[in-house]
């Protein structure tokens, strides 16, 4: 996996904006990425030094469509840097 394919997108939520006050940023990452890959990707993409990386898996969720059918959305992986 190329180093710039590790980060999918930044996550902008209420909780992540509160974490930004503590200089912590949240990214959605590829499922196969590990902490060292995330550290290297953030350091090279933004030109900063990373102190710590925490990774969490988010579970899949069920969503109901308008016609009464249920679908399962896949889970993802996020990193707090």
VOTORGU-762258 format. One line per field, with one value per atom (N, C-alpha, C, O): residue in one letter; z, y, x; residue number from 0. Coordinates in steps of 0.1 Angstrom, whole numbers. Example, Ala and Ser with C-alpha at 12.3 -4.5 7.8 and 13.67 -1.06 7.14 Angstrom:
<atoms>
resn <- c(a, a, a, a, s, s, s, s)
z <- c(78, 78, 78, 85, 71, 71, 79, 80)
y <- c(-57, -45, -33, -33, -22, -11, 0, 11)
x <- c(132, 123, 132, 142, 128, 137, 129, 134)
resi <- c(0, 0, 0, 0, 1, 1, 1, 1)
</atoms>
This chain:
<atoms>
resn <- c(x, x, x, x, x, x, x, x, x, x, x, x, x, x, x, x, x, x, x, x, x, x, x, x, x, x, x, x, x, x, x, x, x, x, x, x, x, x, x, x, x, x, x, x, x, x, x, x, x, x, x, x, x, x, x, x, x, x, x, x, x, x, x, x, x, x, x, x, x, x, x, x, x, x, x, x, x, x, x, x, x, x, x, x, x, x, x, x, x, x, x, x, x, x, x, x, x, x, x, x, x, x, x, x, x, x, x, x, x, x, x, x, x, x, x, x, x, x, x, x, x, x, x, x, x, x, x, x, x, x, x, x, x, x, x, x, x, x, x, x, x, x, x, x, x, x, x, x, x, x, x, x, x, x, x, x, x, x, x, x, x, x, x, x, x, x, x, x, x, x, x, x, x, x, x, x, x, x, x, x, x, x, x, x, x, x, x, x, x, x, x, x, x, x, x, x, x, x, x, x, x, x, x, x, x, x, x, x, x, x, x, x, x, x, x, x, x, x, x, x, x, x, x, x, x, x, x, x, x, x, x, x, x, x, x, x, x, x, x, x, x, x, x, x, x, x, x, x, x, x, x, x, x, x, x, x, x, x, x, x, x, x, x, x, x, x, x, x, x, x, x, x, x, x, x, x, x, x, x, x, x, x, x, x, x, x, x, x, x, x, x, x, x, x, x, x, x, x, x, x, x, x, x, x, x, x, x, x, x, x, x, x, x, x, x, x, x, x, x, x, x, x, x, x)
z <- c(0, 0, 0, 8, -9, -10, 3, 8, 7, 19, 19, 29, 7, 7, 4, 4, 3, 2, 16, 17, 26, 40, 45, 51, 43, 48, 38, 26, 42, 33, 33, 23, 45, 46, 61, 70, 64, 78, 82, 74, 95, 100, 107, 116, 103, 109, 117, 111, 130, 138, 150, 151, 158, 170, 179, 185, 181, 190, 184, 192, 171, 165, 165, 166, 165, 166, 180, 182, 190, 204, 206, 214, 199, 200, 193, 197, 183, 177, 186, 184, 196, 206, 214, 219, 214, 221, 211, 214, 199, 188, 184, 182, 185, 180, 168, 168, 158, 146, 142, 145, 137, 134, 119, 112, 114, 100, 99, 107, 88, 84, 76, 67, 79, 73, 66, 68, 58, 51, 62, 72, 59, 69, 72, 83, 62, 64, 70, 71, 73, 78, 93, 100, 96, 110, 115, 108, 128, 134, 128, 126, 124, 118, 105, 101, 97, 84, 85, 77, 95, 97, 101, 97, 110, 115, 103, 102, 95, 84, 73, 68, 71, 61, 66, 58, 79, 84, 84, 81, 88, 89, 75, 73, 65, 51, 45, 37, 47, 41, 47, 39, 60, 66, 71, 76, 71, 76, 91, 95, 98, 113, 119, 112, 132, 139, 148, 155, 146, 153, 166, 167, 177, 190, 193, 198, 190, 193, 183, 178, 180, 171, 178, 184, 179, 184, 173, 165, 172, 161, 167, 177, 161, 166, 154, 143, 155, 145, 148, 160, 138, 140, 134, 123, 142, 137, 126, 124, 119, 108, 114, 126, 107, 112, 103, 90, 108, 100, 97, 106, 84, 81, 74, 67, 77, 70, 59, 60, 47, 36, 37, 45, 28, 28, 25, 30, 18, 15, 26, 23, 37, 48, 48, 57, 38, 38, 46, 48, 52, 60, 52, 45, 53, 46, 57, 67, 55, 65, 58, 48, 64, 60, 66, 77, 58, 63, 74, 74, 83, 93, 87, 75, 95, 90, 101, 112, 98, 108, 109, 99, 121, 123, 132, 140, 129, 137, 143, 136, 156, 163, 164, 170, 158, 157, 165, 166)
y <- c(-12, 0, 12, 14, 22, 34, 43, 42, 50, 58, 68, 71, 73, 83, 77, 84, 64, 57, 53, 47, 55, 51, 59, 54, 72, 82, 83, 86, 80, 82, 96, 103, 101, 114, 119, 110, 132, 136, 134, 137, 131, 130, 143, 147, 149, 161, 159, 158, 157, 155, 164, 172, 165, 173, 169, 178, 156, 151, 155, 158, 153, 156, 170, 174, 179, 193, 197, 206, 190, 193, 187, 193, 176, 171, 180, 180, 188, 197, 208, 213, 211, 221, 215, 223, 202, 195, 191, 183, 196, 193, 178, 172, 172, 158, 158, 165, 151, 151, 137, 127, 135, 122, 120, 129, 108, 105, 91, 82, 89, 76, 70, 77, 58, 51, 38, 33, 33, 20, 9, 10, -2, -13, -20, -25, -20, -28, -20, -25, -7, 2, 0, -4, 2, 1, 14, 24, 15, 28, 34, 46, 26, 32, 37, 47, 31, 36, 49, 58, 50, 62, 74, 85, 71, 80, 86, 98, 77, 82, 90, 100, 86, 93, 107, 116, 108, 122, 131, 142, 125, 133, 138, 149, 129, 133, 142, 151, 140, 148, 162, 172, 163, 176, 183, 194, 176, 182, 185, 195, 176, 177, 165, 155, 166, 154, 148, 156, 136, 129, 124, 117, 127, 122, 108, 99, 106, 94, 91, 100, 78, 74, 64, 54, 66, 56, 52, 60, 39, 34, 27, 19, 29, 22, 17, 24, 5, 0, 4, 2, 9, 12, 0, -4, -4, -16, -12, 0, -22, -19, -16, -19, -9, -5, -9, -9, -11, -14, -1, 7, 1, 13, 8, -2, 15, 12, 21, 33, 15, 23, 27, 22, 36, 41, 30, 32, 20, 9, -2, -12, 0, -9, -20, -28, -20, -29, -24, -12, -34, -31, -34, -45, -26, -29, -27, -20, -34, -33, -25, -29, -14, -6, -11, -15, -12, -18, -9, 3, -15, -8, -1, -3, 7, 14, 14, 8, 21, 22, 36, 43, 42, 56, 57, 48, 68, 70, 84, 94, 85, 98, 100, 93, 112, 115, 127, 132)
x <- c(9, 0, 9, 18, 6, 14, 11, 0, 21, 19, 8, 2, 5, -6, -19, -29, -20, -33, -38, -49, -30, -34, -45, -55, -44, -55, -66, -63, -78, -89, -94, -95, -98, -104, -103, -103, -103, -105, -119, -128, -121, -135, -138, -131, -149, -153, -166, -177, -165, -177, -176, -166, -186, -186, -174, -167, -173, -162, -148, -139, -146, -133, -130, -118, -139, -136, -132, -124, -138, -134, -119, -112, -116, -102, -92, -80, -96, -87, -82, -71, -89, -84, -72, -64, -71, -60, -49, -41, -50, -41, -41, -31, -53, -56, -65, -75, -61, -69, -73, -66, -85, -91, -92, -97, -88, -88, -95, -93, -102, -106, -95, -89, -91, -80, -84, -95, -75, -77, -78, -71, -86, -87, -74, -72, -64, -52, -41, -29, -43, -32, -29, -38, -17, -13, -8, -7, -4, 0, 12, 13, 22, 34, 32, 38, 23, 19, 12, 14, 3, -5, 4, 3, 14, 23, 31, 33, 36, 45, 36, 41, 24, 15, 12, 12, 9, 5, 18, 17, 29, 41, 45, 49, 44, 48, 38, 41, 25, 14, 13, 11, 15, 13, 25, 25, 37, 49, 49, 55, 44, 44, 51, 53, 54, 59, 47, 41, 45, 34, 39, 49, 31, 35, 29, 36, 17, 10, -1, -7, -4, -14, -23, -18, -36, -45, -55, -59, -57, -66, -78, -76, -89, -102, -109, -110, -115, -124, -138, -143, -146, -160, -168, -165, -178, -186, -195, -198, -200, -209, -223, -226, -231, -244, -255, -253, -267, -279, -286, -288, -290, -298, -311, -311, -321, -334, -337, -335, -340, -344, -358, -365, -362, -376, -387, -398, -383, -393, -394, -400, -387, -388, -377, -377, -368, -357, -346, -344, -339, -327, -314, -314, -304, -291, -281, -283, -269, -258, -247, -242, -244, -232, -220, -219, -209, -197, -190, -192, -183, -175, -163, -160, -156, -144, -134, -136, -123, -113, -109, -108, -106, -103, -90, -88, -83, -71, -71, -75, -68, -67, -52, -44, -47, -33, -30, -19)
resi <- c(0, 0, 0, 0, 1, 1, 1, 1, 2, 2, 2, 2, 3, 3, 3, 3, 4, 4, 4, 4, 5, 5, 5, 5, 6, 6, 6, 6, 7, 7, 7, 7, 8, 8, 8, 8, 9, 9, 9, 9, 10, 10, 10, 10, 11, 11, 11, 11, 12, 12, 12, 12, 13, 13, 13, 13, 14, 14, 14, 14, 15, 15, 15, 15, 16, 16, 16, 16, 17, 17, 17, 17, 18, 18, 18, 18, 19, 19, 19, 19, 20, 20, 20, 20, 21, 21, 21, 21, 22, 22, 22, 22, 23, 23, 23, 23, 24, 24, 24, 24, 25, 25, 25, 25, 26, 26, 26, 26, 27, 27, 27, 27, 28, 28, 28, 28, 29, 29, 29, 29, 30, 30, 30, 30, 31, 31, 31, 31, 32, 32, 32, 32, 33, 33, 33, 33, 34, 34, 34, 34, 35, 35, 35, 35, 36, 36, 36, 36, 37, 37, 37, 37, 38, 38, 38, 38, 39, 39, 39, 39, 40, 40, 40, 40, 41, 41, 41, 41, 42, 42, 42, 42, 43, 43, 43, 43, 44, 44, 44, 44, 45, 45, 45, 45, 46, 46, 46, 46, 47, 47, 47, 47, 48, 48, 48, 48, 49, 49, 49, 49, 50, 50, 50, 50, 51, 51, 51, 51, 52, 52, 52, 52, 53, 53, 53, 53, 54, 54, 54, 54, 55, 55, 55, 55, 56, 56, 56, 56, 57, 57, 57, 57, 58, 58, 58, 58, 59, 59, 59, 59, 60, 60, 60, 60, 61, 61, 61, 61, 62, 62, 62, 62, 63, 63, 63, 63, 64, 64, 64, 64, 65, 65, 65, 65, 66, 66, 66, 66, 67, 67, 67, 67, 68, 68, 68, 68, 69, 69, 69, 69, 70, 70, 70, 70, 71, 71, 71, 71, 72, 72, 72, 72, 73, 73, 73, 73, 74, 74, 74, 74, 75, 75, 75, 75, 76, 76, 76, 76, 77, 77, 77, 77, 78, 78, 78, 78, 79, 79, 79, 79, 80, 80, 80, 80)
</atoms>
